[in-house]
Amino acid sequence: MSKVYYFAIFFFSLFFLNAQISIIPQPQKITEKNGFFKLTPKTKLYFSQKPEESILLLIDQFRENTGLQLDQNKKSGLNRLNFLIKPKENLALGGYKLNISPEKIEVIAQNQLGWFHALQSIRQLLPLPIEKHDNQLKSWELPAVEILDFPQYTWRGFMLDVSRTFFDTNVVKKYLDLMAIYKMNTFHWHLTDDQGWRIEIKKYPELTSPKTTVFHHTENQPSMRSGFYTQDEIKEVVKYARDRNITIVPEIDIPGHSWPVLLVYPELGVNKNTYPNHIFPFVSSWGYWGNQFTPNTLDPTKEDVYAFLKNVFTELAELFPGKYIHFGGDEVKHEFWKKEAHVAEFMKKNNLKNVHELQSYFVTRVSDIIQGLGKKPIGWNDILENDAHLPKGTAIMSWLGAKAVKEATSKGFGAVATPYSHVYLDITQADRNDGTMSDLAYRHINSIDKIYEYNPAENLNPEERKLLLGVQGNFWSALAQDIKDLNVQVLPRLIAIAELGWTSTENKNFSSFQKRLEKEKKRLDLLKFDYYEPGGYIVNHWNPEMISEEYQYLSFDVTPKVYANGTAMAGFFFTQGENYLEIDGATLLENDKIISEDLHHALADTFRGTNKVKPFYFNFDIKNYNPKATYTVQAKVRSVGGTDSFGNFTFRLNPDTPFEVTEADK
């Protein structure tokens, strides 16, 4: 054979080998070897100590999805998986060594957390049908490889806001499962805000009354967006997370963002304003208050407030075994404090020069309460105002830009890097006109490459670097309220954050990550997660040739985007030109028959604020999906003052049965 042939065979083999080694987060060191280990009916397991529940859950999943017994026996023979604990191994917390050869697999760690992380890597090295319960795959092979791996940061987090939109425990569990695959270990649960109180507190049952947990009937909100968690449900989720080596950090946001508390316990407010006397979605705030902020806060001068908070945090401390309790502390509107004579009198009596010192007084009191319960307080970096009396054990969640990490650590506080400038997942990710339900009030874009290249430790000196706990992605549910939108906003960007938190900076490579991510998208398909793809929800466009200054009908075929019963949303995003598009209602047709309509009036213009009164998107119901039908959106439109108008028409479906069917199934 010619040298060219051998050369081609060599590079084909190398490419094939590299294609098998695909793990996210990227391990710190990988040495590829020849051959494969094959799981067979004879494959045995050995554990040097009794495996914990988290290990058994993964092994059971492997058993169920491969159809193999994977029995345990003593450490001998070939075709086996050996899990060894070696406390003296030089491995960071959660680190592991994984050696896969054709004869056996060996996992070495200092503790079982390392075993757990190694099993997640093994899971990703197995064929993708490992995620399916009903697959027919007969061969289960893993490429031979040696891996040395450990996390860069101890805090690798994801925050889900369930106040502005409630998501039930099934959604939370689904995301805990996903976090575990990518070795994320902290779930920040934003349980309270102005839009709802979402956790049962036994001492204060009114906190979970309909007034504080159910959106007012005039808002026409789907019922699943309202609700709260019972303490039994909280305990269930806490155990579920613990079994996946995830710690939950609960957040009660105070003293601002406390509208539900003030509705049922108005005596705790700094003033008597409780209008309107119910909760409502975030986007309705401007209609009531003229902005997004409530006209009242908890009163920092009242001892009853601190007694209330101690009782609430006492129940929280009993429910959540993790180290931290988050108390918010952000976006407090101090002008309401300045207006009250009793506040001025209190400040004078306590030698507080201004409301910023009063804020510091409040934060210090709350931090002391949380520390007194044996927990560590953590708050948004707003609490660093007048930080002289803030206990050093308090941690800071740095959201006000990337520089906020430097501010916190330079003052001696532990910090979690979570800047809105890089890792807020409700912000658009590629194009402000892609039709996704992003918070377009932000002017920037958090693209996946921008997230991946972010370095939380940049410009930190060695001492400050020691105080950097880690990194976290945040999802706020103000605009993206449906599960389809939640998934599309969070994924695949959360996977980039997972690698950002685990893999050392010198081992990161975006080109490599992109290639590995393509395989992970197939995993997401099997796990029934929707995710963002280029183009977002865009299905068509309008241009000057399609419109006139007189009303006429535009029709768009949306059949490829309809795949189940659910709620659909069509959008008209003006992108350029001198003239806006006026829309006088829209209908959804199935085989030319109207099945749903939304006849509100709207203007598609350049305004992208969250407080748009008549939004340029239209909602439909699909109740009897017919896979053989043609689906069309028809809208009555005209251009305003001329026909120089261009824009995107968008469409997306939110299935009634989330995580059972996705757009990829179409």
PLY file of the C-alpha trace (Angstrom):
ply
format ascii 1.0
element vertex 666
property float x
property float y
property float z
element edge 665
property int vertex1
property int vertex2
end_header
0.00 0.00 0.00
1.14 3.55 -0.67
2.39 5.97 1.99
-0.54 8.24 1.09
-2.98 5.47 1.96
-1.34 4.80 5.32
-1.25 8.55 5.96
-4.98 8.82 5.25
-5.75 5.82 7.48
-3.74 7.38 10.31
-5.56 10.69 10.18
-8.96 9.01 9.80
-8.23 6.92 12.90
-7.07 10.00 14.81
-10.21 11.91 13.83
-12.41 8.99 14.84
-10.64 8.71 18.19
-10.94 12.44 18.90
-14.62 12.34 17.99
-15.25 9.91 20.85
-13.65 12.10 23.54
-16.36 14.67 24.07
-16.98 15.83 27.63
-18.46 19.07 28.97
-17.02 20.60 31.08
-13.66 19.98 29.43
-11.49 17.93 31.84
-8.25 19.47 33.04
-6.10 16.76 31.43
-6.94 14.06 28.89
-4.58 11.40 27.54
-6.17 9.45 24.71
-5.36 5.77 24.23
-6.17 3.05 21.74
-9.15 0.76 21.93
-12.47 0.67 23.73
-13.97 -0.72 26.91
-17.20 -2.56 26.25
-20.01 -2.94 28.76
-21.39 -6.48 28.54
-23.71 -8.71 30.59
-20.55 -9.87 32.39
-19.40 -6.39 33.44
-19.06 -6.08 37.22
-18.76 -3.15 39.63
-16.54 -2.78 42.67
-16.77 0.00 45.28
-14.06 0.33 47.91
-16.71 1.73 50.28
-20.48 1.59 50.36
-21.77 3.87 47.56
-23.92 6.84 48.47
-27.39 7.46 47.05
-26.08 9.80 44.34
-23.84 7.02 42.99
-26.56 4.38 43.14
-28.99 6.61 41.26
-26.60 6.97 38.36
-25.72 3.28 38.31
-29.42 2.41 38.32
-29.94 4.72 35.36
-27.11 2.99 33.51
-28.66 -0.39 34.30
-32.12 0.65 33.15
-31.00 2.29 29.93
-28.46 -0.32 28.86
-30.40 -3.37 29.98
-27.23 -4.68 31.69
-27.13 -5.96 35.28
-23.81 -4.36 36.28
-23.67 -6.44 39.47
-21.23 -5.74 42.30
-18.53 -8.20 43.37
-14.99 -8.23 44.69
-12.11 -6.39 43.04
-10.80 -9.05 40.68
-10.99 -10.10 37.06
-11.43 -8.16 33.84
-14.31 -6.22 32.29
-15.14 -4.32 35.42
-15.53 -0.83 36.87
-13.50 -0.24 40.03
-14.36 2.76 42.21
-11.58 3.48 44.70
-11.28 6.02 47.52
-7.72 7.17 48.14
-7.70 10.07 50.64
-4.02 10.79 50.08
-4.40 11.40 46.35
-3.50 14.97 45.40
-6.95 15.92 44.12
-9.07 19.00 44.70
-12.53 18.62 46.25
-14.68 16.78 43.73
-11.69 15.83 41.59
-11.09 12.38 40.16
-8.83 10.22 38.05
-10.49 8.12 35.37
-8.57 5.38 33.56
-10.45 3.52 30.82
-8.67 0.65 29.11
-10.06 -2.22 27.02
-9.81 -4.44 30.11
-11.34 -2.26 32.85
-12.36 1.16 34.10
-10.79 2.56 37.25
-12.04 5.64 39.11
-9.91 7.13 41.88
-11.04 9.98 44.12
-10.60 11.36 47.61
-14.32 11.03 48.27
-17.52 9.93 46.57
-18.15 13.38 45.14
-15.22 12.59 42.85
-16.88 9.29 41.92
-20.05 11.17 41.06
-18.23 13.57 38.74
-16.36 10.69 37.11
-19.67 8.92 36.46
-20.99 12.03 34.71
-17.93 11.94 32.44
-18.50 8.23 31.79
-22.11 9.07 30.97
-20.98 11.53 28.31
-18.46 9.08 26.86
-21.12 6.41 26.43
-23.29 6.44 23.28
-26.08 9.04 23.46
-28.87 6.44 23.87
-27.70 6.15 27.49
-30.27 8.94 28.03
-33.15 6.84 26.65
-35.26 4.33 28.54
-36.54 2.44 25.51
-33.51 2.23 23.22
-32.52 -0.88 21.32
-28.76 -0.29 21.29
-26.82 -3.52 21.76
-23.23 -2.25 22.00
-22.09 0.04 24.82
-18.51 1.13 24.26
-16.33 3.79 25.87
-13.10 5.06 24.31
-9.89 4.25 26.16
-8.63 7.35 27.90
-6.92 8.67 31.02
-8.43 11.73 32.66
-7.27 13.91 35.52
-10.04 16.31 36.46
-11.08 18.75 39.16
-13.17 21.94 39.37
-11.77 25.44 39.02
-14.38 26.99 41.35
-16.31 25.65 44.33
-19.49 27.54 43.34
-20.88 26.56 39.92
-24.39 27.87 39.97
-27.69 28.50 38.26
-30.40 30.84 39.56
-34.06 30.31 38.71
-36.53 33.09 39.49
-39.84 31.46 40.46
-41.41 34.61 41.87
-42.07 36.58 38.72
-43.31 33.35 37.16
-43.94 30.22 39.20
-42.46 26.94 37.94
-43.56 23.74 39.65
-41.28 21.15 41.22
-41.16 19.05 38.04
-39.49 21.93 36.20
-37.06 22.49 39.07
-36.14 18.80 39.19
-35.61 18.71 35.44
-33.06 21.50 35.73
-31.38 19.85 38.72
-30.91 16.75 36.56
-29.37 18.85 33.82
-27.07 20.69 36.21
-25.77 17.38 37.54
-24.78 16.18 34.06
-22.53 19.21 33.63
-21.13 19.11 37.17
-22.88 22.24 38.42
-23.36 22.18 42.18
-25.37 25.23 43.36
-29.02 25.98 42.69
-30.01 29.51 43.70
-33.79 29.51 44.24
-35.21 33.05 43.98
-38.37 32.36 45.99
-39.78 35.82 46.66
-40.05 39.11 44.84
-42.70 41.72 44.08
-44.57 39.29 41.83
-45.16 36.55 44.38
-44.21 34.75 47.60
-43.54 31.13 46.66
-42.66 29.21 49.85
-44.87 28.09 52.72
-43.93 29.60 56.10
-45.86 27.88 58.87
-45.77 30.83 61.26
-47.17 33.20 58.62
-49.82 31.35 56.59
-51.03 34.57 54.96
-47.77 34.70 53.02
-49.13 31.96 50.78
-52.70 33.20 50.51
-54.12 33.70 46.99
-53.47 37.44 47.32
-49.71 36.80 47.41
-49.36 33.72 45.19
-52.01 34.00 42.45
-51.91 36.65 39.74
-55.04 38.80 39.77
-57.83 37.59 37.49
-57.74 40.80 35.44
-54.28 39.82 34.19
-55.59 36.75 32.30
-52.53 34.73 33.27
-52.40 30.93 32.76
-52.92 29.18 36.09
-49.56 27.41 36.00
-47.75 30.76 36.35
-49.16 31.15 39.88
-48.61 29.05 42.99
-46.24 28.24 45.84
-44.29 25.32 47.27
-45.43 23.57 50.41
-42.74 22.73 52.92
-43.13 19.07 52.02
-42.41 19.94 48.40
-39.40 21.99 49.47
-38.04 19.03 51.44
-38.61 16.76 48.45
-36.68 19.07 46.13
-33.88 19.55 48.68
-33.41 15.78 48.86
-33.61 15.51 45.08
-30.85 18.09 44.78
-28.73 16.50 47.50
-28.91 13.15 45.67
-27.35 14.95 42.71
-24.69 16.70 44.81
-26.36 20.08 44.39
-26.77 22.55 47.24
-29.80 24.84 47.20
-29.40 28.48 48.22
-32.86 29.93 49.02
-33.49 33.64 48.56
-35.96 35.87 50.38
-35.53 39.29 48.74
-35.72 42.18 51.25
-36.22 45.04 52.17
-37.28 46.08 48.66
-39.00 43.62 46.32
-41.29 42.70 49.23
-44.72 43.58 47.85
-46.43 40.27 48.82
-45.37 40.72 52.45
-46.75 44.25 52.56
-50.10 43.13 51.12
-50.81 40.76 54.00
-48.77 42.39 56.77
-49.04 46.11 55.93
-47.86 47.08 59.41
-44.34 46.01 58.33
-44.19 48.65 55.59
-42.39 51.97 55.78
-45.60 53.64 54.59
-49.26 52.67 54.15
-49.26 52.26 50.36
-50.65 48.86 49.31
-52.14 49.74 45.92
-53.04 47.59 44.12
-54.03 45.05 46.74
-52.87 42.01 44.77
-49.89 40.63 42.86
-49.55 40.92 39.10
-46.96 40.14 36.39
-43.84 42.24 36.10
-44.86 43.89 32.82
-47.97 45.39 34.44
-45.90 47.38 36.96
-45.75 50.50 34.79
-49.53 50.59 34.51
-49.89 50.73 38.30
-46.78 52.59 39.46
-45.28 54.23 36.38
-42.13 52.13 36.76
-41.10 48.64 37.86
-40.51 49.45 41.54
-43.02 49.16 44.36
-44.08 52.33 46.23
-43.29 50.73 49.59
-40.60 48.66 51.34
-40.10 46.89 54.62
-39.49 49.43 57.37
-35.84 49.27 58.55
-36.72 51.12 61.77
-39.29 48.64 63.15
-38.31 45.85 65.50
-41.39 43.93 64.31
-39.72 43.66 60.90
-36.64 42.00 62.37
-38.78 39.67 64.49
-40.70 38.70 61.35
-37.50 38.08 59.39
-35.97 36.01 62.18
-39.03 33.75 62.20
-38.98 33.39 58.41
-35.24 32.69 58.26
-35.55 30.22 61.15
-37.94 28.10 59.09
-35.71 28.50 56.03
-32.66 27.35 57.99
-34.53 24.21 59.02
-35.63 23.44 55.45
-32.34 24.05 53.65
-29.21 22.29 54.96
-26.78 24.31 52.83
-24.45 26.94 54.27
-26.01 30.03 52.69
-29.24 31.98 52.95
-29.69 34.77 50.40
-31.48 37.90 51.57
-31.44 40.00 48.39
-30.85 43.60 49.44
-30.96 44.98 45.89
-32.70 47.93 44.27
-34.05 49.47 47.47
-35.86 52.74 46.69
-34.58 54.97 49.47
-36.77 57.92 48.49
-39.64 56.27 50.37
-37.53 56.25 53.53
-36.62 59.91 53.09
-40.29 60.94 53.08
-41.12 59.49 56.50
-40.72 61.59 59.67
-40.40 58.52 61.89
-37.47 57.31 59.75
-35.70 60.66 60.11
-36.24 60.52 63.87
-34.83 56.97 64.03
-31.76 57.96 62.02
-31.09 60.91 64.30
-31.45 58.78 67.41
-29.03 56.16 66.04
-26.50 58.61 64.57
-27.16 57.51 60.99
-26.13 60.31 58.63
-28.11 59.24 55.54
-30.36 56.52 54.12
-27.33 54.63 52.84
-26.18 54.18 56.42
-29.73 53.13 57.30
-29.53 50.52 54.52
-26.25 49.33 56.03
-27.93 49.16 59.45
-30.69 46.97 58.00
-28.27 44.71 56.14
-26.12 44.27 59.25
-29.14 43.36 61.39
-30.29 40.78 58.85
-26.79 39.33 58.44
-26.56 38.92 62.21
-29.92 37.10 62.26
-28.79 34.65 59.56
-25.40 34.06 61.21
-27.18 33.48 64.51
-29.01 30.59 62.85
-25.70 28.97 61.93
-25.87 30.03 58.27
-23.82 32.35 56.08
-25.61 35.40 54.70
-25.29 36.31 51.03
-26.78 39.26 49.17
-26.60 41.16 45.90
-23.70 43.59 45.71
-26.02 46.50 46.48
-25.45 45.59 50.15
-21.84 46.80 49.91
-23.00 50.39 50.40
-21.44 51.57 53.69
-20.04 48.12 54.31
-17.98 49.05 57.36
-20.27 47.16 59.73
-21.15 44.31 57.37
-19.93 41.00 58.86
-16.99 39.68 56.84
-18.62 36.28 56.71
-21.28 37.77 54.45
-20.86 36.77 50.81
-21.61 39.00 47.84
-23.38 38.04 44.63
-21.80 40.47 42.19
-24.33 41.37 39.50
-23.68 45.06 38.73
-21.13 44.45 35.97
-17.89 42.51 35.84
-16.08 45.09 38.00
-18.36 44.26 40.93
-16.33 41.11 41.63
-13.25 43.24 42.17
-15.19 45.59 44.43
-16.38 42.78 46.70
-13.14 40.82 46.96
-10.98 43.94 47.41
-13.07 44.73 50.49
-12.48 41.26 51.91
-15.80 39.61 51.05
-16.31 36.29 49.34
-17.94 36.80 45.94
-19.91 34.90 43.34
-19.43 36.31 39.85
-22.83 36.75 38.24
-22.67 40.00 36.24
-25.66 40.92 34.11
-23.12 42.06 31.50
-22.15 38.44 30.80
-24.22 35.72 32.48
-27.82 36.91 32.71
-29.76 34.36 30.70
-32.94 36.37 30.19
-30.97 38.77 27.97
-30.97 38.15 24.22
-28.21 35.89 22.98
-27.63 36.64 19.31
-29.96 39.24 17.81
-32.30 41.73 19.45
-34.77 40.98 16.66
-34.79 37.19 16.78
-38.20 37.09 18.44
-37.16 35.18 21.55
-38.73 36.34 24.80
-35.64 38.18 25.98
-35.43 41.14 28.30
-34.78 43.70 25.59
-34.62 46.55 28.11
-30.92 45.63 28.29
-29.02 47.10 25.35
-26.34 44.43 25.12
-26.27 40.80 23.99
-25.00 37.88 26.07
-23.92 35.56 23.29
-22.60 32.12 24.10
-19.07 33.03 23.00
-19.13 36.15 25.20
-20.18 34.00 28.16
-17.53 31.39 27.41
-14.69 33.91 27.17
-15.64 35.66 30.42
-12.97 35.36 33.10
-14.36 36.11 36.59
-10.84 36.28 38.04
-9.58 38.90 35.60
-7.80 41.80 37.34
-7.93 40.09 40.75
-4.73 39.87 42.78
-3.87 36.55 44.50
-5.59 37.46 47.77
-8.74 38.62 45.97
-8.68 35.46 43.84
-8.92 33.36 47.01
-12.20 35.12 47.84
-13.77 34.37 44.45
-16.20 31.56 45.21
-17.21 30.90 41.63
-19.62 31.82 38.88
-23.38 31.63 38.33
-25.86 32.13 35.50
-29.15 33.86 36.36
-32.55 33.53 34.74
-35.23 36.11 35.55
-38.75 35.12 34.53
-40.21 38.61 33.97
-40.72 38.18 30.22
-39.84 34.59 29.40
-42.68 32.98 31.34
-43.41 29.82 29.38
-41.27 26.72 29.75
-40.39 26.75 26.05
-38.98 30.27 26.47
-37.22 29.32 29.70
-35.44 26.47 27.93
-34.54 28.50 24.85
-33.16 31.36 26.95
-31.16 29.14 29.28
-29.85 26.59 26.80
-27.29 26.04 25.53
-25.77 29.02 27.36
-25.97 27.32 30.76
-23.69 24.60 29.41
-21.09 27.27 28.61
-21.39 28.56 32.17
-20.85 25.01 33.44
-17.54 24.83 31.58
-16.65 28.34 32.70
-17.07 27.27 36.32
-15.24 23.95 36.07
-12.47 24.14 33.48
-9.32 26.13 34.19
-8.87 29.21 32.04
-5.80 27.83 30.28
-7.73 24.69 29.25
-10.70 26.53 27.77
-11.06 26.59 24.00
-14.22 27.93 22.39
-13.69 26.13 19.09
-13.39 22.82 20.93
-16.41 23.70 23.05
-18.53 24.39 19.96
-17.72 20.96 18.53
-18.53 19.22 21.81
-21.71 21.26 22.16
-23.09 19.84 18.91
-23.12 16.40 20.51
-24.69 17.81 23.67
-27.52 19.32 21.66
-28.42 15.77 20.63
-28.43 14.87 24.33
-30.78 17.78 25.00
-33.06 16.44 22.27
-33.22 13.07 24.01
-33.84 14.75 27.38
-36.66 16.80 25.78
-35.13 20.23 26.31
-35.68 22.90 23.69
-32.72 25.22 23.14
-31.72 28.23 21.10
-30.66 27.79 17.50
-29.47 30.55 15.12
-32.45 32.52 13.90
-34.39 32.09 17.12
-38.12 32.10 16.48
-37.94 33.84 13.08
-40.02 32.07 10.41
-40.50 34.84 7.84
-40.13 38.55 7.11
-42.03 41.51 5.74
-40.72 44.16 3.37
-42.10 47.17 1.43
-43.36 44.99 -1.43
-45.65 43.07 0.95
-47.44 45.98 2.66
-49.35 49.19 1.97
-50.68 52.17 3.87
-54.13 50.62 3.74
-55.05 47.61 5.85
-54.54 44.27 4.16
-53.88 40.71 5.28
-50.47 39.09 5.56
-50.31 35.30 5.84
-47.40 33.20 7.11
-47.08 29.42 7.00
-46.11 28.20 10.50
-46.71 24.48 9.96
-43.06 23.53 10.68
-43.35 25.19 14.11
-46.58 23.45 15.19
-46.03 20.01 16.68
-48.32 19.58 19.73
-51.20 21.04 21.69
-50.21 24.18 23.54
-50.03 27.94 23.47
-48.44 29.71 20.53
-47.04 33.20 20.18
-46.56 35.14 16.94
-44.47 38.30 16.90
-43.90 41.26 14.57
-40.43 42.73 15.12
-39.74 45.94 13.20
-36.06 45.93 12.19
-35.45 48.86 9.83
-37.00 51.54 7.66
-38.83 54.85 8.08
-42.30 53.45 8.67
-43.68 51.24 11.41
-46.14 48.37 11.04
-49.60 48.65 12.58
-51.29 45.32 13.40
-55.03 45.13 13.95
-55.30 41.60 15.31
-54.14 38.18 14.15
-55.67 34.71 13.74
-54.33 31.17 13.63
-55.81 28.94 10.95
-55.77 25.17 10.59
-56.40 24.16 6.98
-57.84 27.67 6.35
-60.22 27.44 9.32
-59.74 29.84 12.25
-58.96 27.92 15.44
-57.71 30.79 17.61
-57.49 34.56 17.47
-55.96 37.50 19.30
-57.54 40.75 18.13
-55.69 43.33 20.18
-54.21 46.33 18.39
-50.44 46.87 18.31
-47.61 48.83 16.72
-44.37 47.18 15.64
-41.78 49.92 16.16
-38.31 50.37 17.61
-39.44 50.33 21.23
-38.27 47.20 23.04
-38.98 48.15 26.67
-40.60 45.66 29.01
-43.44 48.10 29.70
-44.95 48.10 26.20
-48.69 48.38 26.83
-49.87 46.81 23.56
-47.14 44.34 22.63
-46.37 43.38 19.07
-46.84 39.66 19.78
-50.09 37.71 19.62
-51.17 34.61 21.55
-53.08 31.55 20.31
-54.33 28.24 21.67
-53.87 24.93 19.87
-56.18 22.32 21.41
-56.53 19.56 18.81
-53.23 19.35 16.98
-53.44 17.62 13.62
-50.02 16.50 12.34
-51.35 16.35 8.79
-52.77 19.88 8.80
-51.39 23.16 7.46
-51.16 25.99 10.00
-51.17 29.65 9.00
-51.07 32.95 10.87
-53.06 35.71 9.22
-52.70 39.30 10.42
-54.44 42.53 9.42
-51.66 45.09 8.91
-50.77 48.43 7.39
-47.65 50.58 7.30
-47.73 54.04 8.87
-46.90 57.09 6.72
-45.19 55.14 3.94
-44.09 51.62 3.06
-40.39 51.75 3.98
-40.76 49.01 6.56
-38.85 45.80 7.19
-39.23 43.25 9.95
-39.22 39.70 11.19
-42.25 37.54 11.75
-41.70 35.09 14.60
-43.62 32.09 15.88
-43.11 29.64 18.71
-45.15 26.92 20.40
-45.14 26.16 24.12
-46.44 22.57 24.48
-49.04 21.70 27.12
-46.81 18.78 28.15
-43.33 20.23 28.70
-40.31 17.93 28.55
-42.33 15.31 26.67
-42.19 16.74 23.15
-39.90 19.35 21.61
-39.50 21.14 18.31
-36.79 18.63 17.39
-39.48 15.92 17.33
-41.32 17.60 14.43
0 1
1 2
2 3
3 4
4 5
5 6
6 7
7 8
8 9
9 10
10 11
11 12
12 13
13 14
14 15
15 16
16 17
17 18
18 19
19 20
20 21
21 22
22 23
23 24
24 25
25 26
26 27
27 28
28 29
29 30
30 31
31 32
32 33
33 34
34 35
35 36
36 37
37 38
38 39
39 40
40 41
41 42
42 43
43 44
44 45
45 46
46 47
47 48
48 49
49 50
50 51
51 52
52 53
53 54
54 55
55 56
56 57
57 58
58 59
59 60
60 61
61 62
62 63
63 64
64 65
65 66
66 67
67 68
68 69
69 70
70 71
71 72
72 73
73 74
74 75
75 76
76 77
77 78
78 79
79 80
80 81
81 82
82 83
83 84
84 85
85 86
86 87
87 88
88 89
89 90
90 91
91 92
92 93
93 94
94 95
95 96
96 97
97 98
98 99
99 100
100 101
101 102
102 103
103 104
104 105
105 106
106 107
107 108
108 109
109 110
110 111
111 112
112 113
113 114
114 115
115 116
116 117
117 118
118 119
119 120
120 121
121 122
122 123
123 124
124 125
125 126
126 127
127 128
128 129
129 130
130 131
131 132
132 133
133 134
134 135
135 136
136 137
137 138
138 139
139 140
140 141
141 142
142 143
143 144
144 145
145 146
146 147
147 148
148 149
149 150
150 151
151 152
152 153
153 154
154 155
155 156
156 157
157 158
158 159
159 160
160 161
161 162
162 163
163 164
164 165
165 166
166 167
167 168
168 169
169 170
170 171
171 172
172 173
173 174
174 175
175 176
176 177
177 178
178 179
179 180
180 181
181 182
182 183
183 184
184 185
185 186
186 187
187 188
188 189
189 190
190 191
191 192
192 193
193 194
194 195
195 196
196 197
197 198
198 199
199 200
200 201
201 202
202 203
203 204
204 205
205 206
206 207
207 208
208 209
209 210
210 211
211 212
212 213
213 214
214 215
215 216
216 217
217 218
218 219
219 220
220 221
221 222
222 223
223 224
224 225
225 226
226 227
227 228
228 229
229 230
230 231
231 232
232 233
233 234
234 235
235 236
236 237
237 238
238 239
239 240
240 241
241 242
242 243
243 244
244 245
245 246
246 247
247 248
248 249
249 250
250 251
251 252
252 253
253 254
254 255
255 256
256 257
257 258
258 259
259 260
260 261
261 262
262 263
263 264
264 265
265 266
266 267
267 268
268 269
269 270
270 271
271 272
272 273
273 274
274 275
275 276
276 277
277 278
278 279
279 280
280 281
281 282
282 283
283 284
284 285
285 286
286 287
287 288
288 289
289 290
290 291
291 292
292 293
293 294
294 295
295 296
296 297
297 298
298 299
299 300
300 301
301 302
302 303
303 304
304 305
305 306
306 307
307 308
308 309
309 310
310 311
311 312
312 313
313 314
314 315
315 316
316 317
317 318
318 319
319 320
320 321
321 322
322 323
323 324
324 325
325 326
326 327
327 328
328 329
329 330
330 331
331 332
332 333
333 334
334 335
335 336
336 337
337 338
338 339
339 340
340 341
341 342
342 343
343 344
344 345
345 346
346 347
347 348
348 349
349 350
350 351
351 352
352 353
353 354
354 355
355 356
356 357
357 358
358 359
359 360
360 361
361 362
362 363
363 364
364 365
365 366
366 367
367 368
368 369
369 370
370 371
371 372
372 373
373 374
374 375
375 376
376 377
377 378
378 379
379 380
380 381
381 382
382 383
383 384
384 385
385 386
386 387
387 388
388 389
389 390
390 391
391 392
392 393
393 394
394 395
395 396
396 397
397 398
398 399
399 400
400 401
401 402
402 403
403 404
404 405
405 406
406 407
407 408
408 409
409 410
410 411
411 412
412 413
413 414
414 415
415 416
416 417
417 418
418 419
419 420
420 421
421 422
422 423
423 424
424 425
425 426
426 427
427 428
428 429
429 430
430 431
431 432
432 433
433 434
434 435
435 436
436 437
437 438
438 439
439 440
440 441
441 442
442 443
443 444
444 445
445 446
446 447
447 448
448 449
449 450
450 451
451 452
452 453
453 454
454 455
455 456
456 457
457 458
458 459
459 460
460 461
461 462
462 463
463 464
464 465
465 466
466 467
467 468
468 469
469 470
470 471
471 472
472 473
473 474
474 475
475 476
476 477
477 478
478 479
479 480
480 481
481 482
482 483
483 484
484 485
485 486
486 487
487 488
488 489
489 490
490 491
491 492
492 493
493 494
494 495
495 496
496 497
497 498
498 499
499 500
500 501
501 502
502 503
503 504
504 505
505 506
506 507
507 508
508 509
509 510
510 511
511 512
512 513
513 514
514 515
515 516
516 517
517 518
518 519
519 520
520 521
521 522
522 523
523 524
524 525
525 526
526 527
527 528
528 529
529 530
530 531
531 532
532 533
533 534
534 535
535 536
536 537
537 538
538 539
539 540
540 541
541 542
542 543
543 544
544 545
545 546
546 547
547 548
548 549
549 550
550 551
551 552
552 553
553 554
554 555
555 556
556 557
557 558
558 559
559 560
560 561
561 562
562 563
563 564
564 565
565 566
566 567
567 568
568 569
569 570
570 571
571 572
572 573
573 574
574 575
575 576
576 577
577 578
578 579
579 580
580 581
581 582
582 583
583 584
584 585
585 586
586 587
587 588
588 589
589 590
590 591
591 592
592 593
593 594
594 595
595 596
596 597
597 598
598 599
599 600
600 601
601 602
602 603
603 604
604 605
605 606
606 607
607 608
608 609
609 610
610 611
611 612
612 613
613 614
614 615
615 616
616 617
617 618
618 619
619 620
620 621
621 622
622 623
623 624
624 625
625 626
626 627
627 628
628 629
629 630
630 631
631 632
632 633
633 634
634 635
635 636
636 637
637 638
638 639
639 640
640 641
641 642
642 643
643 644
644 645
645 646
646 647
647 648
648 649
649 650
650 651
651 652
652 653
653 654
654 655
655 656
656 657
657 658
658 659
659 660
660 661
661 662
662 663
663 664
664 665
